[in-house]
Amino acid sequence: MVALKFHQYQMVGRALPKDAEDTPKIFRMKLWHTNDVRAKSKFWYFLKKVKVKKSNGQIVAINEVQSGKASEKLLFTYFPFLGRVVQ
């Protein structure tokens, strides 16, 4: 059996600036996934819930978070702006 190695990514993104809104809200999420491509996909999935689509948004930063302890690696994330826990 092959074990999948999960990595924690911190994703920062926002909607593109428009004439009506010069400084849009910035969203930051910490996601657990096997690679950065899948983490980006999950990031856009959750941003669609707050009406920011991939075509009208941009990713500002992607960072892989290095954790020292294996016990700190949890397989769920809480998104306060969505108000729910995702596993």
Rosetta constraint file for C-alpha pairs under 8 A:
AtomPair CA 4 CA 34 HARMONIC 6.85 0.50
AtomPair CA 5 CA 34 HARMONIC 5.87 0.50
AtomPair CA 6 CA 32 HARMONIC 6.08 0.50
AtomPair CA 6 CA 33 HARMONIC 5.08 0.50
AtomPair CA 6 CA 34 HARMONIC 4.51 0.50
AtomPair CA 6 CA 35 HARMONIC 7.53 0.50
AtomPair CA 7 CA 32 HARMONIC 5.54 0.50
AtomPair CA 7 CA 33 HARMONIC 5.50 0.50
AtomPair CA 7 CA 34 HARMONIC 5.81 0.50
AtomPair CA 7 CA 35 HARMONIC 6.89 0.50
AtomPair CA 7 CA 64 HARMONIC 7.07 0.50
AtomPair CA 7 CA 65 HARMONIC 7.57 0.50
AtomPair CA 8 CA 30 HARMONIC 6.69 0.50
AtomPair CA 8 CA 31 HARMONIC 5.63 0.50
AtomPair CA 8 CA 32 HARMONIC 4.48 0.50
AtomPair CA 8 CA 33 HARMONIC 6.51 0.50
AtomPair CA 8 CA 64 HARMONIC 5.82 0.50
AtomPair CA 8 CA 65 HARMONIC 5.37 0.50
AtomPair CA 8 CA 66 HARMONIC 7.37 0.50
AtomPair CA 9 CA 30 HARMONIC 5.57 0.50
AtomPair CA 9 CA 31 HARMONIC 5.24 0.50
AtomPair CA 9 CA 32 HARMONIC 6.27 0.50
AtomPair CA 9 CA 33 HARMONIC 7.56 0.50
AtomPair CA 9 CA 36 HARMONIC 7.33 0.50
AtomPair CA 9 CA 39 HARMONIC 7.07 0.50
AtomPair CA 9 CA 62 HARMONIC 6.78 0.50
AtomPair CA 9 CA 63 HARMONIC 5.55 0.50
AtomPair CA 9 CA 64 HARMONIC 4.39 0.50
AtomPair CA 9 CA 65 HARMONIC 5.61 0.50
AtomPair CA 10 CA 28 HARMONIC 6.98 0.50
AtomPair CA 10 CA 29 HARMONIC 5.70 0.50
AtomPair CA 10 CA 30 HARMONIC 4.44 0.50
AtomPair CA 10 CA 31 HARMONIC 6.41 0.50
AtomPair CA 10 CA 61 HARMONIC 7.86 0.50
AtomPair CA 10 CA 62 HARMONIC 5.81 0.50
AtomPair CA 10 CA 63 HARMONIC 5.09 0.50
AtomPair CA 10 CA 64 HARMONIC 6.20 0.50
AtomPair CA 10 CA 65 HARMONIC 6.62 0.50
AtomPair CA 11 CA 28 HARMONIC 5.62 0.50
AtomPair CA 11 CA 29 HARMONIC 5.30 0.50
AtomPair CA 11 CA 30 HARMONIC 6.31 0.50
AtomPair CA 11 CA 31 HARMONIC 7.59 0.50
AtomPair CA 11 CA 40 HARMONIC 7.70 0.50
AtomPair CA 11 CA 43 HARMONIC 7.18 0.50
AtomPair CA 11 CA 59 HARMONIC 7.34 0.50
AtomPair CA 11 CA 60 HARMONIC 7.78 0.50
AtomPair CA 11 CA 61 HARMONIC 5.90 0.50
AtomPair CA 11 CA 62 HARMONIC 4.79 0.50
AtomPair CA 11 CA 63 HARMONIC 6.60 0.50
AtomPair CA 12 CA 26 HARMONIC 6.95 0.50
AtomPair CA 12 CA 27 HARMONIC 5.67 0.50
AtomPair CA 12 CA 28 HARMONIC 4.44 0.50
AtomPair CA 12 CA 29 HARMONIC 6.61 0.50
AtomPair CA 12 CA 59 HARMONIC 5.96 0.50
AtomPair CA 12 CA 60 HARMONIC 5.34 0.50
AtomPair CA 12 CA 61 HARMONIC 5.07 0.50
AtomPair CA 12 CA 62 HARMONIC 6.53 0.50
AtomPair CA 13 CA 26 HARMONIC 5.78 0.50
AtomPair CA 13 CA 27 HARMONIC 5.36 0.50
AtomPair CA 13 CA 28 HARMONIC 6.58 0.50
AtomPair CA 13 CA 57 HARMONIC 7.26 0.50
AtomPair CA 13 CA 58 HARMONIC 5.64 0.50
AtomPair CA 13 CA 59 HARMONIC 4.17 0.50
AtomPair CA 13 CA 60 HARMONIC 4.94 0.50
AtomPair CA 13 CA 61 HARMONIC 6.94 0.50
AtomPair CA 14 CA 24 HARMONIC 6.51 0.50
AtomPair CA 14 CA 25 HARMONIC 6.05 0.50
AtomPair CA 14 CA 26 HARMONIC 4.71 0.50
AtomPair CA 14 CA 27 HARMONIC 5.99 0.50
AtomPair CA 14 CA 52 HARMONIC 7.72 0.50
AtomPair CA 14 CA 57 HARMONIC 5.62 0.50
AtomPair CA 14 CA 58 HARMONIC 5.66 0.50
AtomPair CA 14 CA 59 HARMONIC 6.59 0.50
AtomPair CA 14 CA 60 HARMONIC 7.18 0.50
AtomPair CA 15 CA 24 HARMONIC 6.00 0.50
AtomPair CA 15 CA 25 HARMONIC 7.16 0.50
AtomPair CA 15 CA 26 HARMONIC 7.68 0.50
AtomPair CA 15 CA 52 HARMONIC 5.95 0.50
AtomPair CA 15 CA 53 HARMONIC 7.85 0.50
AtomPair CA 15 CA 56 HARMONIC 5.87 0.50
AtomPair CA 15 CA 57 HARMONIC 3.98 0.50
AtomPair CA 15 CA 58 HARMONIC 6.19 0.50
AtomPair CA 16 CA 24 HARMONIC 7.14 0.50
AtomPair CA 16 CA 56 HARMONIC 5.67 0.50
AtomPair CA 16 CA 57 HARMONIC 4.94 0.50
AtomPair CA 16 CA 58 HARMONIC 6.45 0.50
AtomPair CA 17 CA 21 HARMONIC 6.06 0.50
AtomPair CA 17 CA 22 HARMONIC 5.15 0.50
AtomPair CA 17 CA 23 HARMONIC 6.16 0.50
AtomPair CA 17 CA 24 HARMONIC 6.08 0.50
AtomPair CA 18 CA 22 HARMONIC 5.87 0.50
AtomPair CA 29 CA 43 HARMONIC 7.47 0.50
AtomPair CA 29 CA 79 HARMONIC 7.36 0.50
AtomPair CA 30 CA 77 HARMONIC 7.13 0.50
AtomPair CA 31 CA 39 HARMONIC 6.42 0.50
AtomPair CA 31 CA 42 HARMONIC 7.99 0.50
AtomPair CA 31 CA 43 HARMONIC 7.80 0.50
AtomPair CA 31 CA 77 HARMONIC 6.80 0.50
AtomPair CA 32 CA 39 HARMONIC 7.16 0.50
AtomPair CA 32 CA 75 HARMONIC 6.75 0.50
AtomPair CA 32 CA 76 HARMONIC 7.66 0.50
AtomPair CA 32 CA 77 HARMONIC 7.98 0.50
AtomPair CA 33 CA 38 HARMONIC 6.46 0.50
AtomPair CA 33 CA 39 HARMONIC 5.64 0.50
AtomPair CA 34 CA 38 HARMONIC 7.04 0.50
AtomPair CA 34 CA 39 HARMONIC 7.76 0.50
AtomPair CA 35 CA 39 HARMONIC 6.43 0.50
AtomPair CA 36 CA 40 HARMONIC 6.09 0.50
AtomPair CA 37 CA 41 HARMONIC 6.40 0.50
AtomPair CA 38 CA 42 HARMONIC 6.28 0.50
AtomPair CA 39 CA 43 HARMONIC 6.07 0.50
AtomPair CA 40 CA 44 HARMONIC 6.32 0.50
AtomPair CA 41 CA 45 HARMONIC 6.27 0.50
AtomPair CA 42 CA 46 HARMONIC 6.44 0.50
AtomPair CA 43 CA 47 HARMONIC 6.29 0.50
AtomPair CA 44 CA 48 HARMONIC 6.09 0.50
AtomPair CA 44 CA 53 HARMONIC 7.02 0.50
AtomPair CA 44 CA 54 HARMONIC 6.32 0.50
AtomPair CA 45 CA 49 HARMONIC 7.03 0.50
AtomPair CA 46 CA 50 HARMONIC 7.25 0.50
AtomPair CA 47 CA 51 HARMONIC 6.53 0.50
AtomPair CA 47 CA 52 HARMONIC 5.28 0.50
AtomPair CA 47 CA 53 HARMONIC 6.77 0.50
AtomPair CA 48 CA 52 HARMONIC 5.02 0.50
AtomPair CA 48 CA 53 HARMONIC 5.34 0.50
AtomPair CA 48 CA 54 HARMONIC 7.95 0.50
AtomPair CA 52 CA 56 HARMONIC 6.48 0.50
AtomPair CA 52 CA 57 HARMONIC 6.18 0.50
AtomPair CA 53 CA 57 HARMONIC 5.95 0.50
AtomPair CA 54 CA 58 HARMONIC 6.99 0.50
AtomPair CA 67 CA 72 HARMONIC 7.23 0.50
AtomPair CA 67 CA 73 HARMONIC 7.58 0.50
AtomPair CA 68 CA 72 HARMONIC 7.95 0.50
AtomPair CA 69 CA 73 HARMONIC 7.46 0.50
AtomPair CA 75 CA 87 HARMONIC 6.09 0.50
AtomPair CA 76 CA 85 HARMONIC 6.83 0.50
AtomPair CA 76 CA 86 HARMONIC 5.52 0.50
AtomPair CA 76 CA 87 HARMONIC 4.25 0.50
AtomPair CA 77 CA 85 HARMONIC 5.86 0.50
AtomPair CA 77 CA 86 HARMONIC 5.43 0.50
AtomPair CA 77 CA 87 HARMONIC 6.59 0.50
AtomPair CA 78 CA 83 HARMONIC 7.52 0.50
AtomPair CA 78 CA 84 HARMONIC 6.09 0.50
AtomPair CA 78 CA 85 HARMONIC 4.53 0.50
AtomPair CA 78 CA 86 HARMONIC 6.30 0.50
AtomPair CA 79 CA 83 HARMONIC 5.99 0.50
AtomPair CA 79 CA 84 HARMONIC 6.14 0.50
AtomPair CA 79 CA 85 HARMONIC 6.61 0.50
AtomPair CA 79 CA 86 HARMONIC 7.84 0.50
AtomPair CA 80 CA 84 HARMONIC 6.96 0.50
